[in-house]
Amino acid sequence: MTLAERLGHAFRDPALLERALTHRSAADPRKRMLDSNERLEFLGDRVLGLLIAEWLVQRFPEEREGDLGKRLATLCSQDVIAPIAERMGVAEALNVPPAEGRTGLRARATVLADALEAVLGALFLDGGLDPARQVVRREWADAMAADPRPRSSAKNRLQEWTLGKGLGLPEYRLVSTAGPPHAPVFVVSVRAEGREAEGMGESKRAAESAAAENWLKELEG
């Protein structure tokens, strides 16, 4: 089954789906790369957040805002979106230059997650919330049911630990950036209680999360 078939939506404007599946590396510089999926990803990120928030309010009517927020952050995270995108066939449908395809760009979690969010943005522009909602309710069903207990992100857990000890906020520092503009690799250091740990990721946010996770692992180990 192709991605288009799995989406279950006949696009009135097929160019929207094509743009949603065009990575920045395949965009036209003469068009200021506006034919890439970045703008649709910007929109789709908000569409996903709204639809997951709507679903959570319906599914957990007795939960307070704080727990709902933790669930929302998890379900809209790269760690959840990327495997869903891979299962749906986003990698195979993604438009990247042949050279980038050989480097494994399609398999990068951040690329997969951004592309799926762009697809949701395209669905919203073409048909409104309903087709996007149908995809989210179907493809996120396992993730929604996987863990009934919301879990804080590593950054939040580290912050809660330091504030609980009266140590203030953890300090994050960008150590290095490598790789091409469309596939960067960030290394970030976090310092708390006089101890540092580093993390690597495909975005600064992901690197900060990895650094916080590594800091906490040292604490627990």
C-alpha positions in Angstrom: 0.0 0.0 0.0 1.4 3.4 -1.0 1.4 6.3 1.4 -1.3 8.1 -0.6 -3.5 5.0 -0.4 -2.9 4.7 3.3 -3.9 8.3 3.9 -7.3 7.5 2.4 -7.8 11.0 1.1 -8.2 12.0 -2.6 -6.4 15.3 -2.8 -8.2 18.0 -4.8 -4.8 19.7 -5.1 -2.2 16.8 -5.5 0.6 19.4 -5.5 0.1 19.8 -1.7 1.0 16.2 -1.0 3.9 16.4 -3.5 5.2 19.5 -1.6 4.7 17.8 1.8 7.0 15.0 0.6 9.7 17.3 -0.8 12.7 17.6 1.5 14.6 20.8 1.7 17.6 19.2 -0.1 15.4 18.6 -3.2 13.8 22.1 -3.2 14.6 24.7 -5.9 16.9 27.5 -4.7 15.4 29.8 -7.4 12.1 29.5 -5.6 13.8 30.3 -2.3 13.1 26.7 -1.4 9.5 27.5 -0.8 8.6 24.4 -2.7 10.0 22.3 0.2 7.9 20.8 3.0 9.1 23.2 5.7 6.1 25.6 5.6 3.6 22.6 5.6 5.6 21.1 8.5 5.1 24.4 10.4 1.4 24.1 9.9 1.1 20.4 10.4 2.9 20.6 13.8 0.0 22.8 15.0 -2.6 20.6 13.4 -1.2 17.5 15.1 -1.0 19.3 18.5 -4.7 20.4 18.2 -5.9 17.0 17.2 -4.0 15.2 19.9 -5.2 17.7 22.5 -8.8 17.2 21.4 -8.4 13.4 21.6 -6.8 13.6 25.1 -9.5 15.8 26.5 -12.1 13.3 25.2 -10.2 10.2 26.3 -9.1 11.3 29.8 -12.0 13.5 31.1 -10.8 13.2 34.7 -7.2 14.3 34.2 -5.8 17.8 35.0 -4.1 20.0 32.6 -0.6 19.1 33.7 -1.0 15.4 33.0 -2.7 16.1 29.7 0.2 18.3 28.8 2.7 15.6 29.5 0.8 13.2 27.3 0.5 15.8 24.6 4.3 16.4 24.6 5.0 12.6 24.4 2.5 11.9 21.6 3.7 14.9 19.5 7.4 14.1 20.1 9.8 13.0 17.4 10.3 9.7 19.2 6.6 8.8 18.6 6.1 10.5 15.2 9.2 9.1 13.4 8.3 5.4 13.9 4.7 6.1 12.8 6.0 7.8 9.7 8.3 4.9 8.9 5.4 2.4 9.3 3.3 4.5 7.0 5.8 4.5 4.2 6.9 8.2 4.4 10.5 7.3 3.8 9.8 5.6 0.5 7.6 8.5 -0.7 10.0 11.3 0.3 11.6 13.3 -2.5 15.3 13.7 -1.9 18.3 13.9 -4.3 19.8 10.5 -5.3 23.0 11.4 -3.5 21.2 12.2 -0.3 19.1 9.1 -0.5 22.3 7.0 -0.5 23.5 8.8 2.7 20.4 7.5 4.6 18.7 10.9 4.8 15.3 9.3 4.5 15.9 7.2 7.6 16.7 10.2 9.9 14.1 10.6 12.6 13.8 14.3 12.3 13.3 14.1 8.5 10.6 11.5 8.9 8.8 13.3 11.7 8.9 16.6 9.8 7.6 15.0 6.6 4.6 13.4 8.4 3.7 16.7 10.1 3.9 18.3 6.6 1.5 15.6 5.3 -0.9 16.5 8.1 -0.6 20.1 7.1 -1.3 19.3 3.5 -4.4 17.2 4.5 -5.7 20.2 6.5 -5.3 22.6 3.7 -6.9 20.3 1.2 -9.8 19.0 3.2 -9.9 20.6 6.7 -9.5 18.9 10.0 -11.5 15.7 9.2 -9.1 13.9 6.9 -6.2 14.9 9.2 -8.1 13.7 12.2 -8.9 10.3 10.6 -5.1 9.7 10.0 -4.1 10.8 13.5 -6.8 8.7 15.2 -5.8 5.6 13.1 -2.0 5.9 13.1 -1.5 7.2 16.7 -3.9 4.7 18.2 -1.2 2.3 19.5 0.8 5.2 20.9 -2.2 6.7 22.7 -3.0 3.3 24.3 0.6 2.3 25.0 1.2 3.9 28.4 -1.6 5.0 30.7 0.8 7.0 32.8 2.1 10.3 31.4 5.9 10.6 31.7 7.8 13.9 31.8 10.5 14.5 29.2 14.2 14.2 30.3 14.6 18.0 30.3 11.5 18.4 32.6 12.7 15.6 34.9 16.1 17.2 35.2 14.7 20.6 35.8 12.3 19.3 38.5 15.2 17.5 40.2 17.5 20.6 40.2 14.7 22.9 41.4 13.7 20.5 44.1 17.3 20.6 45.3 17.3 24.4 45.2 20.0 24.4 42.5 18.2 26.6 39.9 17.8 25.7 36.3 20.2 23.4 34.4 22.5 25.3 32.0 22.5 24.1 28.3 25.4 25.0 26.0 25.8 24.3 22.3 29.1 22.5 21.9 29.2 22.0 18.1 27.2 21.8 14.9 28.3 19.6 12.0 26.8 18.3 8.7 25.1 20.1 5.8 22.3 22.7 6.5 19.6 20.2 5.6 20.9 17.4 7.8 22.8 19.0 10.8 24.1 17.2 13.9 24.1 19.2 17.1 26.1 18.4 20.3 24.8 20.1 23.4 26.2 20.0 27.0 24.1 20.4 30.1 25.5 21.4 33.5 23.8 20.9 36.8 25.1 20.5 40.4 28.7 21.0 39.1 28.4 18.0 36.7 28.2 18.0 32.9 26.8 15.6 30.3 26.6 15.8 26.5 24.0 14.7 24.1 23.8 14.6 20.3 20.7 15.1 18.1 19.4 16.2 14.7 18.1 19.4 16.3 19.1 21.5 19.2 16.1 20.4 21.1 16.8 16.7 20.5 20.4 17.2 21.6 19.3 19.0 24.8 17.0 16.1 25.5 19.7 13.6 25.0 22.1 15.6 27.2 19.5 15.7 30.0 18.9 11.9 29.6 22.6 11.2 29.9 22.9 13.5 32.9 20.0 11.6 34.6 21.5 8.2 33.7 24.7 9.1 35.5 22.7 10.2 38.5 20.7 6.9 38.5 23.7 4.8 37.8 
